[in-house]
Amino acid sequence: MGFFERLTGSPTRAAAKPDHCHVEIGGEPVRVALVWNERAQRYTLRLRGSVREPVVTIPARGKLSEARAFLERNRGWLQARLAALPDATPLADGAMIPLRGVPVRIVHRPGRGIVRLHEAEAGAELVIPGEIDHLPRRVTDFLKREARRDLEAATARHAASLGVTVKNIRLGDPTSRWGSCSSSGTIAYSWRIIMAPPAVLDYLAAHEVAHLREMNHSVRFWRHVAAICPGMEEAKAWLTRHGASLHAVGAE
């Protein structure tokens, strides 16, 4: 979610398209990425996922001066959002990360082996063998594998309930949405949803599958979601409250 403002003004010359600017927050300069998007119809301001970088999107006929003015008008909003970000959780030995809503400690072990979950006296551990420099990638790969397994199962179940066909499932790490569905039957998910409680992952799958019946967010669409996911309101509320914490895992 972010601020937006409809476009006014004249075209920007192709030669004057910097990729960033700075805004002062709390007495310090904060780097803001500038994205020039020929398809955009308005200025938008958002935070880019785990990178936590402010991003201003500039529409086709936008100007740098207007983008700066738009950013200045929304500096208070940006300051509040930056202050509200949860602390970053590095993917490192000893770090605690959520898996299916349950805290899990990352434990590095020298030598060869496979990544595995282990129940210890102090709680669940995610044991990562191999070189320490490879630990972040191996943790991420494990989370992606777990996400694909759970999402494929939930997607198939909901697709059968609604009588629709899902042609392909893709995983990524989008910064502004948890999932998307194309009319061709391809559904894309954020692998980070595996860190949320299972009911939240189930809602996300139900939401995207329901788009194969209604490619919108109409009343009929929400009826489809509610029919296959009775706990959708609780799951939506969880994502609103805690979604940023999932993007904090592995954040820079």
C-alpha positions as CSV (number, residue, x, y, z in Angstrom):
1,M,0.0,0.0,0.0
2,G,1.2,3.5,-0.7
3,F,0.3,7.0,-1.7
4,F,-0.6,8.0,-5.2
5,E,-1.6,11.1,-7.1
6,R,-3.0,11.5,-10.6
7,L,-0.7,12.9,-13.2
8,T,-0.7,16.5,-14.2
9,G,2.0,18.2,-16.2
10,S,3.9,18.0,-19.4
11,P,6.1,15.2,-20.9
12,T,9.6,14.5,-19.4
13,R,12.5,14.6,-21.8
14,A,14.2,11.2,-22.2
15,A,17.6,12.6,-21.4
16,A,16.5,13.7,-17.8
17,K,15.7,10.4,-16.2
18,P,17.8,9.8,-13.0
19,D,17.2,6.5,-11.2
20,H,17.2,8.0,-7.7
21,C,16.9,11.1,-5.6
22,H,17.1,11.9,-1.8
23,V,14.7,13.1,0.8
24,E,15.6,14.3,4.3
25,I,14.0,12.1,7.0
26,G,14.9,12.9,10.6
27,G,17.8,15.0,9.6
28,E,19.3,12.3,7.4
29,P,19.2,11.9,3.6
30,V,17.2,8.8,2.5
31,R,17.8,7.4,-0.9
32,V,14.6,7.1,-3.0
33,A,14.5,5.0,-6.2
34,L,12.8,6.6,-9.2
35,V,11.0,4.2,-11.6
36,W,9.9,5.8,-14.9
37,N,7.0,3.7,-16.1
38,E,5.4,4.5,-19.5
39,R,2.2,2.6,-18.5
40,A,1.7,4.3,-15.2
41,Q,-1.1,6.9,-14.9
42,R,-0.2,8.5,-11.6
43,Y,2.7,9.0,-9.2
44,T,3.0,6.4,-6.5
45,L,5.2,6.0,-3.4
46,R,5.8,2.6,-1.8
47,L,8.5,0.7,0.1
48,R,10.2,-2.1,-1.9
49,G,9.9,-5.3,0.0
50,S,12.8,-6.8,1.8
51,V,15.1,-4.1,0.4
52,R,13.0,-1.6,2.3
53,E,13.9,1.1,-0.2
54,P,11.4,3.9,-0.9
55,V,10.3,3.9,-4.6
56,V,8.5,6.6,-6.5
57,T,6.9,5.6,-9.8
58,I,6.7,8.3,-12.3
59,P,4.1,8.1,-15.1
60,A,4.6,8.5,-18.8
61,R,4.2,12.3,-18.9
62,G,5.7,12.9,-15.5
63,K,8.5,15.2,-14.6
64,L,11.3,15.0,-12.1
65,S,10.2,18.3,-10.4
66,E,6.7,16.9,-9.9
67,A,8.1,13.7,-8.5
68,R,10.2,15.6,-6.0
69,A,7.2,17.7,-5.0
70,F,5.0,14.6,-4.7
71,L,7.7,13.0,-2.5
72,E,8.0,16.1,-0.3
73,R,4.2,16.3,0.2
74,N,4.3,12.7,1.4
75,R,7.4,12.9,3.5
76,G,5.5,12.5,6.7
77,W,3.8,9.4,5.5
78,L,7.2,7.9,4.4
79,Q,8.8,8.8,7.7
80,A,6.0,7.0,9.6
81,R,6.2,3.9,7.4
82,L,10.0,3.7,7.8
83,A,9.7,4.1,11.6
84,A,7.1,1.4,11.7
85,L,9.2,-1.2,9.8
86,P,10.1,-4.2,12.0
87,D,13.7,-4.9,12.6
88,A,15.5,-6.8,9.9
89,T,16.1,-10.5,10.6
90,P,19.3,-11.7,8.9
91,L,19.6,-15.2,7.6
92,A,22.5,-16.1,9.9
93,D,23.5,-18.7,12.4
94,G,21.4,-18.4,15.5
95,A,18.7,-16.2,13.9
96,M,15.1,-16.9,14.6
97,I,12.7,-17.0,11.6
98,P,9.1,-18.1,11.4
99,L,8.1,-21.2,9.5
100,R,4.3,-21.9,9.1
101,G,3.9,-19.4,11.9
102,V,6.2,-21.1,14.4
103,P,9.6,-19.7,15.4
104,V,12.5,-21.7,14.2
105,R,16.2,-21.2,15.0
106,I,18.8,-21.3,12.2
107,V,21.7,-23.6,13.2
108,H,24.8,-23.9,11.1
109,R,26.7,-27.2,11.1
110,P,30.1,-27.6,9.3
111,G,30.4,-30.4,6.8
112,R,28.2,-32.0,4.2
113,G,24.5,-32.8,4.6
114,I,21.0,-31.8,3.7
115,V,19.0,-29.0,5.2
116,R,16.6,-30.4,7.8
117,L,14.2,-29.4,10.5
118,H,15.1,-30.7,13.9
119,E,13.2,-30.7,17.2
120,A,15.5,-29.7,20.0
121,E,14.8,-29.1,23.7
122,A,14.8,-25.4,23.2
123,G,12.4,-25.6,20.2
124,A,12.5,-26.2,16.4
125,E,15.8,-25.8,14.6
126,L,16.6,-25.5,10.9
127,V,19.9,-27.2,10.6
128,I,22.0,-25.8,7.7
129,P,25.2,-27.8,6.8
130,G,28.0,-26.7,4.5
131,E,30.0,-23.5,4.2
132,I,28.7,-20.6,6.3
133,D,28.9,-18.2,3.3
134,H,26.2,-20.4,1.6
135,L,23.8,-20.3,4.6
136,P,21.5,-17.5,3.5
137,R,21.0,-19.1,0.0
138,R,20.4,-22.6,1.5
139,V,17.8,-21.2,4.0
140,T,16.0,-19.4,1.2
141,D,16.1,-22.4,-1.1
142,F,14.6,-24.5,1.7
143,L,11.8,-22.0,2.3
144,K,11.0,-21.9,-1.4
145,R,10.8,-25.7,-1.5
146,E,8.4,-25.8,1.5
147,A,6.4,-23.0,0.0
148,R,5.9,-24.8,-3.3
149,R,4.8,-28.0,-1.6
150,D,2.2,-26.3,0.5
151,L,1.0,-23.9,-2.2
152,E,0.6,-26.6,-4.8
153,A,-1.5,-28.7,-2.4
154,A,-3.7,-25.8,-1.3
155,T,-4.1,-24.5,-4.9
156,A,-5.1,-28.0,-6.2
157,R,-7.7,-28.4,-3.4
158,H,-9.3,-25.0,-4.0
159,A,-9.2,-25.4,-7.8
160,A,-11.1,-28.7,-7.4
161,S,-13.7,-27.0,-5.1
162,L,-14.4,-24.2,-7.7
163,G,-14.1,-26.4,-10.8
164,V,-11.3,-24.4,-12.4
165,T,-7.9,-25.4,-13.9
166,V,-4.6,-24.0,-12.8
167,K,-2.1,-24.4,-15.6
168,N,1.1,-23.2,-13.8
169,I,2.3,-22.1,-10.4
170,R,5.2,-19.7,-10.1
171,L,7.1,-18.5,-7.0
172,G,8.8,-15.2,-6.7
173,D,9.6,-12.4,-4.2
174,P,7.3,-9.5,-5.2
175,T,7.5,-6.4,-3.2
176,S,3.9,-5.2,-3.4
177,R,1.6,-8.2,-3.5
178,W,1.4,-11.8,-2.1
179,G,0.0,-13.3,-5.3
180,S,-1.4,-12.8,-8.7
181,C,-3.5,-14.7,-11.2
182,S,-3.6,-14.5,-15.0
183,S,-6.6,-15.3,-17.2
184,S,-4.4,-18.0,-18.8
185,G,-4.4,-20.0,-15.6
186,T,-1.0,-19.1,-14.2
187,I,-0.8,-18.2,-10.5
188,A,2.2,-16.5,-9.0
189,Y,2.9,-16.5,-5.3
190,S,5.4,-15.0,-2.9
191,W,7.4,-17.8,-1.3
192,R,7.5,-15.7,1.9
193,I,3.9,-16.8,2.6
194,I,5.4,-20.1,4.0
195,M,6.5,-18.2,7.0
196,A,2.9,-17.3,7.8
197,P,0.5,-19.6,9.7
198,P,-1.0,-22.3,7.4
199,A,-4.4,-20.7,7.5
200,V,-2.9,-17.5,5.9
201,L,-1.3,-19.5,3.1
202,D,-4.6,-21.3,2.6
203,Y,-6.4,-18.0,2.2
204,L,-3.9,-16.7,-0.3
205,A,-4.3,-19.8,-2.4
206,A,-8.1,-19.5,-2.2
207,H,-7.9,-15.8,-3.2
208,E,-5.8,-16.4,-6.3
209,V,-7.8,-19.5,-7.4
210,A,-11.1,-17.6,-7.1
211,H,-9.7,-15.2,-9.7
212,L,-10.1,-18.0,-12.2
213,R,-13.9,-17.6,-11.7
214,E,-13.9,-13.8,-11.3
215,M,-10.9,-11.7,-12.6
216,N,-11.8,-8.8,-10.3
217,H,-12.6,-8.1,-6.6
218,S,-16.4,-8.0,-7.0
219,V,-19.0,-9.2,-4.5
220,R,-19.2,-12.5,-6.5
221,F,-15.4,-12.9,-6.2
222,W,-15.4,-12.5,-2.5
223,R,-18.3,-15.0,-2.2
224,H,-16.2,-17.6,-4.0
225,V,-13.3,-17.0,-1.6
226,A,-15.5,-17.2,1.5
227,A,-17.1,-20.4,0.2
228,I,-13.7,-22.2,0.1
229,C,-12.0,-20.3,2.9
230,P,-14.4,-19.5,5.7
231,G,-11.5,-17.9,7.8
232,M,-10.6,-15.4,5.1
233,E,-11.2,-12.3,7.2
234,E,-8.9,-13.5,10.0
235,A,-6.2,-14.4,7.4
236,K,-6.5,-11.0,5.7
237,A,-6.2,-9.2,9.0
238,W,-3.1,-11.3,9.9
239,L,-1.4,-10.3,6.6
240,T,-2.2,-6.6,7.2
241,R,-0.7,-6.7,10.7
242,H,2.3,-9.0,10.2
243,G,3.1,-9.0,6.5
244,A,5.9,-6.5,6.9
245,S,7.6,-8.9,9.3
246,L,7.8,-11.6,6.6
247,H,9.6,-9.1,4.3
248,A,12.0,-8.3,7.2
249,V,13.4,-11.8,7.0
250,G,16.7,-11.6,5.1
251,A,16.2,-7.8,4.7
252,E,19.3,-5.8,3.9
